[in-house]
């Protein structure tokens, strides 16, 4: 929620305002402690207080590309999208130079071509010093006008790709901008007026003298030479201006080609990184497959060993059962013989007890009668 753009914000150049910052720098800002602690819940009114606390400008620095507080506040302004009047007040602030630079940088990212030239060119007259943090983490001194010139002429500033804007002479030819007036132009005009007045005074004095003494051919020649020099100077000025326009056009075309080359190099680097990442992932997958196959092989070996031990134990138990079965019939026969012999012995004993088996037939007969009567047998 804290990293989302304000729902009421408008898209800039056809995209989300936060997408004007590259994804890598954007993710670094989201992970920064200053962003989480100091920029959370800021509004257009409370952001001024944080901007007044700035003491340097810069993009990212250090080995892990840590963003500066200046970049965090720029990102916050892209997120909340303050009104144009507030940004203009930032730029017109003469007391705090870092507030002015912050507003100028935001307007360079989000403003139109005419607004960029209209509000940033007057800052060429601000010569105050600024502390800038380099990517190595060191500080260097620069000036407000140098930073504004970087915003208007360079493609990158503070590790952010600046949107392309039209050249000033193009906007002048289209009538969108008036010709730029330098602050020193008034001084130049005053000097030229003084020179012309001096020359007119000299010419008037010469005319008066000529009225009495006649005109001097030497002075006439000098005056003609001065006029010719003025004409040549104007002609040289026009030629220089045309030359500068052609040079700017060639430089812009060369920069466009250089940008195309850099983009192609970036694409090649991305392809190489993607290829290396795929090779690493393929190596990791291959190692995982090997480890998985090794674990499967070990499990199969363990299962095979368990089956073998189980089959051995089962075969031993079957052998024991077979051996027991081969021995048990003899024992049963012996038991049956013993059971059969015991009744015979009992019968014999019973016969002996009854006295019916007496060797004397008479006694045996008498014992049978006594047994029937329940008497004791005779001996």
C-alpha positions, 0 to 999 in steps of 0.5 A: 500500500505504501508504494502505490501511486495515488489513485487520483494521479494522472498518467504521465507520458502514457504510463504510471508516474513511478515508472519514470524511474527504472525498476532497479532504482525503484526497488532500491528506493522501496527497500531503503530505510529513509523511504520507510521511516521518513517518507511514509504518509507524506503529503504535498504540504509535509513534503516541504519540511523534508525537502528543507532538511536536504543537504546534498543531491545525487542518485545512488551510491555505494556497492549496493547502489543505495539511494540518496534522500533526494531520490526518495523525495523525488519518488514520493513526489511522483507517487503523490503527484502534487499540483503544478502551482506547488511545484512552481512555488518550489522552483521560485523558492530563493531561501532553500536551494535544495527545495528549488532543485527538487522542484526543478528535477520533478518538473523536468520529469513530468512537465511539458517542453514549454514549461521546462524551458519557461521555468528552468531557464531563469535558474541559469542566474542562480550561482549558489553551490550544491553538494553532489554525491557521486556513485563512489560515495564521495561528495563534489561541489557543483552549482545550481546553474550547472545542474539546470544545464545538465537537466536541459542538455543531458539524457541522464541525471542522478541515475535516471533517464530523463524524458526527451524534450524538443530543442529550444530553436525548434519550439521557437520556430513553431512559435511555442516559445519566445526567443530567450533573453539573457540577463546580460542582454540589457547591459549589452544594449546599453553599451551599444547605445553608448557607442552609437551616441558617441559615434553620433556625437563625433559625426555631428562635430565632424559635420560642423567642422565640415560646414566651415572647413569642408568634409574630410575624405579620411573621416568619410572613409572611416565612417564607411568602414565602421558601417561595413564592419557593423554589417559584417558583424551582423552577417557573422552573427547570423552565420554563427547562429546557423552554424550553432543550430547545425552543430546542435542538430548534428550533436543531437543526431550523434547522441541519438546514435550513441543512445541506440548503441548503448541500448543495443549494448544493454540488450546484449548484456541482458541476453548474456545475464539471462543466458548465464542465469539459465545455465546456472538454473540448468546446473542446479536442476541437474544437480537436484535430479542427480541427488534425487536419483541417488536417493531413489537408488539408495531407497531401492537398495534398502527395499531390495535388502529388506525383501531379501532378508524377509525372503530368507526368514520366510524360507527358514520358517518354511524349513522349520515347519517342514522339519517339524511336520516330518517329525510329528507323524512318528510322535503321533504314532508313538502316542497312539500306540501308547494310548492303545496299550494303556486300555489293554493294561487297564483291562488286564488290571481290571480282569485281575481285579475281578478274579475272573481270570483266575487259573482255576476255573471254579474260582473264576466262575465263583468270582464272576458270580461274586462280581455280579453280586457285588462281592469281593473276588476269591484269591 
